[in-house]
């Protein structure tokens, strides 16, 4: 699917086919659209396929007629992802008067307050990276909130389900750390290639800000990942301890039921025993003995603080 946008006079992106400078967004391009990108815009087919590969690392390449860039961004989270926050790749191809963006899935690339006061395609390019960093930070806050909620459930749980959810969140944090680290290398390359990219002094200053924000995002993902990993054994022990407590309670309940049953069964045997059926108080004596044995066991249980 192809979507065309242009930079309006007030410095924002607007939908339409207005000419230079323009932004073309290809979402999950078809074979015909891929052929057009390769033949008409001279985009390398391998680079185009890499832009659609979620496992591709961020990179910057200079071609004769354009600059090819791949950066990492978080994928839109859905309920069916089951606590797994995924990472996607986005390809950006910078021409003299055009910016072509290729994504494998429909993503809110231009949402938020970032896309204002833009005058050139270089501004749009840097705002895209800035939006990706902000998106990572938003997801990290959500992951931290989810982890706190799951930890509260683990304190009373005897199932592995919540522990597996934490493992999934930890896996997501590792993906995010690798993605932000890869984007950090890309930003450094952009700074070193400022002349080739046509960056203004304002763009270079903005790149310095992006370096700081991306570093903070990467360190935050790393800290969250280390905290989850270091406490994972303790959380597994909590679940095992909760299960042991439940088993102990069931065992005590079984013994408490078994003792009075033993008393009744003993006096119900078809042998010569005291308190035969012709004794009028035999039933109440046996019942009292059964209650007494149960109370003795409960008292012993309470004194031992089991």
C-alpha positions in Angstrom: 0.0 0.0 0.0 1.4 3.4 -1.0 0.7 6.6 0.8 2.0 10.0 -0.3 2.6 13.0 2.0 4.2 16.4 1.6 5.6 19.0 3.9 3.2 21.9 4.2 4.0 25.6 4.6 3.4 25.4 8.4 6.0 22.7 8.8 3.8 19.6 9.2 3.1 16.6 7.0 -0.1 16.5 5.0 -1.7 13.8 2.9 -1.7 14.4 -0.8 0.3 14.3 -4.0 1.9 17.7 -3.9 5.3 17.8 -5.5 8.7 18.5 -3.9 9.6 17.7 -1.3 7.5 14.6 -0.8 7.3 11.5 1.4 6.2 8.1 0.0 5.3 5.4 2.5 5.1 1.8 1.2 3.4 -0.5 3.8 3.9 -4.2 3.1 4.7 -3.5 -0.6 3.4 -5.9 -3.2 5.6 -7.5 -5.8 4.6 -4.8 -8.3 5.6 -2.1 -5.8 8.9 -3.8 -5.1 9.6 -4.0 -8.8 8.9 -0.3 -9.1 11.2 0.5 -6.2 14.0 -1.6 -7.6 13.7 -0.5 -11.3 12.5 3.1 -11.1 14.2 4.3 -8.0 17.3 2.0 -8.3 17.0 0.6 -4.8 19.0 -2.4 -4.1 16.8 -5.5 -3.9 18.7 -7.0 -1.0 18.5 -3.7 1.0 14.8 -3.5 0.2 14.3 -7.0 1.6 16.4 -6.2 4.6 14.1 -3.3 5.4 11.2 -5.8 5.7 13.2 -8.2 7.9 12.5 -7.7 11.7 15.9 -9.3 12.5 18.0 -6.9 10.4 20.4 -4.5 12.2 20.3 -0.8 11.8 22.7 0.5 9.1 23.5 3.3 6.7 24.6 2.8 3.1 25.4 5.4 0.4 24.3 4.6 -3.1 25.0 6.6 -6.3 21.5 8.2 -6.4 20.3 7.9 -2.8 21.1 7.1 0.8 19.7 3.8 2.3 19.0 3.6 6.0 17.4 1.0 8.2 16.5 1.7 11.8 14.7 -0.3 14.5 11.3 0.6 16.0 8.8 -1.2 18.3 5.9 -3.0 16.7 2.4 -2.1 17.7 1.5 -4.3 20.7 -1.7 -6.4 20.6 -3.4 -8.7 23.1 -2.6 -11.8 21.1 1.2 -11.1 21.5 0.9 -12.5 25.1 3.3 -10.0 26.8 5.9 -10.3 23.9 6.9 -6.8 22.7 8.4 -7.2 19.2 10.7 -5.1 17.2 10.4 -4.2 13.5 12.7 -2.7 10.9 12.0 0.3 8.8 13.8 1.3 5.6 14.3 4.9 4.7 15.7 5.9 1.3 16.8 9.5 1.0 16.8 11.1 -2.4 17.6 14.7 -3.3 13.9 15.7 -3.3 12.1 12.6 -2.0 11.9 10.4 1.0 10.8 6.8 0.6 9.8 4.8 3.6 9.3 1.0 3.5 7.7 -0.9 6.4 6.5 -4.5 6.7 3.4 -3.6 8.8 1.1 -0.6 9.2 2.6 1.5 11.9 1.9 5.0 13.4 5.1 6.5 12.1 4.0 10.1 12.2 1.9 10.2 15.4 2.7 12.5 18.3 3.9 16.0 18.8 7.3 15.4 17.2 6.4 16.2 13.6 6.3 20.0 13.6 8.5 22.7 12.3 9.9 20.6 9.5 11.4 22.3 6.5 13.2 19.5 4.6 13.3 15.7 4.2 16.3 15.7 6.5 14.1 17.1 9.3 11.5 14.3 8.6 14.3 11.7 8.7 15.5 12.8 12.1 12.0 13.2 13.5 11.3 9.5 12.5 14.3 8.4 14.6 13.2 10.6 17.4 9.6 9.1 17.3 11.1 5.6 17.4 13.1 6.4 20.5 10.0 7.9 22.2 8.0 4.8 21.2 10.6 2.6 22.8 10.4 4.6 26.0 6.6 4.4 26.1 6.8 0.6 25.7 9.5 0.4 28.5 7.1 2.2 30.9 4.3 -0.3 29.9 6.7 -3.3 30.4 7.7 -2.0 33.9 4.0 -1.5 34.8 3.1 -5.0 33.6 6.1 -6.5 35.5 4.9 -4.9 38.7 1.4 -6.2 38.3 2.6 -9.8 37.6 4.9 -9.7 40.6 1.9 -9.0 42.8 0.1 -12.0 41.3 3.1 -14.2 41.8 3.1 -13.6 45.6 -0.1 -15.6 45.9 0.2 -17.9 42.8 1.0 -21.6 42.6 1.0 -21.7 38.8 3.9 -21.1 36.4 1.8 -18.9 34.1 2.7 -15.6 35.6 6.4 -16.7 35.8 6.3 -17.5 32.1 4.8 -14.0 31.4 7.8 -12.5 33.2 10.2 -14.6 31.1 8.4 -13.2 28.0 8.8 -9.6 29.3 12.5 -10.2 29.9 12.9 -11.5 26.4 11.2 -8.4 25.1 13.6 -6.2 27.1 16.6 -8.0 25.5 15.1 -7.3 22.0 14.6 -3.6 22.9 18.2 -3.3 24.3 19.6 -4.8 21.1 17.4 -2.5 18.9 18.3 0.7 20.8 22.0 -0.3 20.7 21.8 -0.8 17.0 20.0 2.6 16.5 22.8 4.2 18.6 25.4 3.0 16.1 23.2 4.4 13.2 22.9 7.8 14.9 26.7 7.9 15.3 27.1 7.1 11.6 24.7 9.9 10.7 26.7 12.4 12.8 29.9 11.3 11.1 28.3 11.6 7.6 26.5 14.9 8.2 28.1 16.5 5.1 26.9 13.7 2.8 23.5 13.8 4.3 23.1 17.5 3.9 22.4 18.2 7.5 22.3 21.8 8.8 23.9 22.9 12.1 20.4 22.6 13.6 20.2 19.0 12.4 23.6 18.2 13.9 22.5 19.7 17.2 19.4 17.6 17.1 21.5 14.5 16.4 23.4 15.2 19.6 20.0 15.2 21.5 19.0 12.0 19.8 22.3 10.4 21.0 21.6 11.3 24.6 17.9 10.2 24.4 18.8 6.9 22.7 21.5 6.2 25.3 19.1 6.8 28.1 16.5 4.5 26.5 19.1 1.8 26.0 20.3 2.0 29.6 16.8 1.9 30.9 16.0 -1.3 28.9 19.3 -2.8 30.2 18.4 -2.0 33.8 14.9 -3.4 33.6 16.3 -6.5 32.0 18.9 -7.0 34.7 16.4 -6.5 37.5 14.0 -9.0 36.0 16.7 -11.5 35.4 18.3 -11.2 38.8 15.0 -11.7 40.7 13.7 -14.4 38.5 15.0 -17.2 40.7 13.5 -15.6 43.8 10.1 -15.4 42.1 10.3 -19.0 41.1 11.1 -19.9 44.8 8.0 -17.9 45.8 5.8 -20.0 43.6 7.5 -23.2 44.9 7.0 -22.1 48.5 3.3 -21.2 47.9 2.8 -24.7 46.5 4.6 -26.3 49.5 2.3 -24.3 51.9 -0.8 -25.6 50.0 0.5 -29.2 50.1 1.2 -28.8 53.9 -2.3 -27.6 54.6 -3.8 -30.4 52.6 -1.6 -32.9 54.4 -2.7 -31.5 57.8 -6.4 -31.6 56.7 -6.0 -35.2 55.6 -4.5 -36.2 59.0 -7.2 -34.3 60.9 -9.8 -36.3 59.0 -8.0 -39.6 59.3 -7.7 -39.6 63.1 -11.4 -39.5 64.0 -12.0 -42.0 61.2 -9.5 -44.3 62.8 -11.4 -44.1 66.2 -14.7 -44.8 64.6 -13.3 -47.7 62.5 -11.7 -49.2 65.5 -14.9 -49.4 67.5 -16.8 -50.6 64.4 -14.8 -53.8 64.0 -16.8 -57.1 64.4 -14.8 -58.3 67.5 -15.3 -58.3 71.2 -14.5 -54.7 72.4 -15.6 -52.5 75.3 -18.7 -50.5 74.8 -20.8 -53.0 72.9 -24.1 -52.2 71.3 -26.1 -53.0 74.4 -24.3 -50.2 76.2 -26.6 -47.1 75.9 -23.8 -44.5 76.2 -21.4 -46.2 73.7 -22.3 -43.9 70.8 -21.7 -40.7 72.8 -18.5 -42.0 74.4 -17.1 -42.9 71.0 -18.1 -39.5 69.5 -16.5 -37.7 72.5 -13.3 -39.7 72.0 -13.3 -38.8 68.3 -13.7 -35.1 69.0 -11.0 -35.3 71.8 -8.5 -36.9 69.4 -9.1 -34.2 66.8 -8.8 -31.4 69.3 -5.5 -32.8 70.6 -4.1 -32.9 67.1 -5.2 -29.3 66.4 -3.7 -28.1 69.7 -0.4 -29.9 68.9 -0.5 -28.4 65.4 -1.0 -24.9 66.8 1.7 -25.2 69.5 4.3 -26.3 66.8 3.2 -23.4 64.7 2.8 -25.5 61.6 
